[in-house]
Amino acid sequence: MTPEATKAPSHAAGSRSVTVEIAAENVAFDTSTITVPAGAAVTVNFENQDDGIPHNVAVYTDASATAAIFVGEIITGPARATYTFTAPETPGTYFFRCDVHHSMNGDFIVE
């Protein structure tokens, strides 16, 4: 299953929002790419399917993970979390990962 960003209706002129579905199973995300519009209000519906294993979703400016854009709460599975944040205004390729298991990562693309 590959999650896709879906655009929700805009409520104000020029505002955009997007909802992303992502899951963790067998210490891996079910996608390696998340794509969102620049400056969008992002809602991430995260499902941790790993029994007894903690995960989160965090977005950083790059793979060094030194400058956070958003860090979601770590949840121990099985559990669900909803994260909300604003995507960067500048288009480009950013980085997302699980802060507990750094091998769980991918590209966070802002268009």
C-alpha positions as CSV (number, residue, x, y, z in Angstrom):
1,M,0.0,0.0,0.0
2,T,1.4,3.3,-1.0
3,P,-0.1,6.3,0.8
4,E,-0.9,9.3,-1.3
5,A,-1.5,12.8,-0.3
6,T,-5.0,14.0,-0.8
7,K,-6.0,17.6,-1.1
8,A,-8.9,18.8,1.1
9,P,-11.1,21.7,0.0
10,S,-9.6,25.1,0.7
11,H,-11.4,27.2,3.2
12,A,-9.6,30.5,2.6
13,A,-8.3,32.0,-0.6
14,G,-4.9,30.5,-1.3
15,S,-4.8,28.2,1.6
16,R,-4.2,24.5,1.0
17,S,-4.4,21.4,3.2
18,V,-3.3,17.9,2.6
19,T,-3.8,14.6,4.5
20,V,-1.1,11.9,4.4
21,E,-1.7,8.3,5.4
22,I,1.5,6.4,6.6
23,A,2.0,3.1,8.5
24,A,4.9,1.4,10.2
25,E,5.0,-2.4,10.0
26,N,8.0,-4.8,10.5
27,V,10.1,-1.7,11.5
28,A,9.6,-0.1,8.1
29,F,7.4,2.7,6.7
30,D,5.0,1.6,3.9
31,T,6.3,4.5,1.7
32,S,9.6,6.1,1.0
33,T,8.2,9.3,-0.5
34,I,5.6,11.8,0.8
35,T,4.7,14.7,-1.5
36,V,2.8,17.8,-0.3
37,P,2.2,21.3,-1.7
38,A,4.4,24.2,-0.5
39,G,3.0,25.9,2.6
40,A,0.2,23.4,3.0
41,A,-1.4,22.6,6.3
42,V,-0.4,18.9,6.6
43,T,-2.3,16.3,8.6
44,V,-0.4,13.0,9.0
45,N,-2.5,10.0,10.0
46,F,0.1,7.6,11.3
47,E,-0.5,4.0,12.2
48,N,2.1,2.0,14.1
49,Q,1.3,-1.6,13.5
50,D,4.4,-3.0,15.3
51,D,3.3,-4.6,18.6
52,G,5.4,-3.2,21.5
53,I,7.7,-1.2,19.2
54,P,7.9,2.6,19.4
55,H,7.9,4.8,16.2
56,N,7.1,8.3,15.1
57,V,7.2,10.4,12.0
58,A,9.6,13.4,12.0
59,V,10.4,15.8,9.1
60,Y,13.8,17.5,8.8
61,T,15.5,19.9,6.4
62,D,17.9,17.2,5.2
63,A,19.2,13.7,6.1
64,S,21.5,15.1,8.8
65,A,18.3,15.5,10.8
66,T,19.8,18.5,12.7
67,A,17.1,21.0,11.8
68,A,13.6,19.8,12.5
69,I,10.6,21.0,10.6
70,F,8.2,18.8,12.6
71,V,8.7,16.0,15.2
72,G,5.8,13.8,16.0
73,E,5.2,12.1,19.3
74,I,6.7,8.7,19.6
75,I,3.9,6.0,20.0
76,T,4.2,2.3,20.9
77,G,2.3,0.0,18.7
78,P,-0.3,-1.0,17.9
79,A,-1.5,2.6,18.0
80,R,-2.5,5.5,15.9
81,A,-1.5,9.2,16.0
82,T,-2.6,12.3,14.1
83,Y,0.1,14.9,13.5
84,T,-0.5,18.4,12.1
85,F,2.1,20.9,10.9
86,T,2.7,23.4,8.1
87,A,4.9,22.3,5.2
88,P,7.8,24.5,4.2
89,E,7.0,27.4,1.8
90,T,10.1,26.6,-0.3
91,P,9.7,23.7,-2.7
92,G,12.4,21.0,-2.5
93,T,13.3,17.6,-1.2
94,Y,13.4,17.4,2.5
95,F,13.8,14.3,4.8
96,F,11.5,12.2,7.0
97,R,12.3,9.4,9.4
98,C,11.4,7.6,12.5
99,D,13.5,9.1,15.3
100,V,13.7,5.7,17.1
101,H,14.8,3.7,14.0
102,H,16.8,5.9,11.7
103,S,16.8,3.2,8.9
104,M,13.1,4.1,8.5
105,N,13.3,7.2,6.3
106,G,12.4,8.7,3.0
107,D,12.0,11.9,0.9
108,F,9.5,14.6,2.0
109,I,8.9,16.4,-1.3
110,V,7.4,19.9,-1.2
111,E,6.1,21.1,-4.6
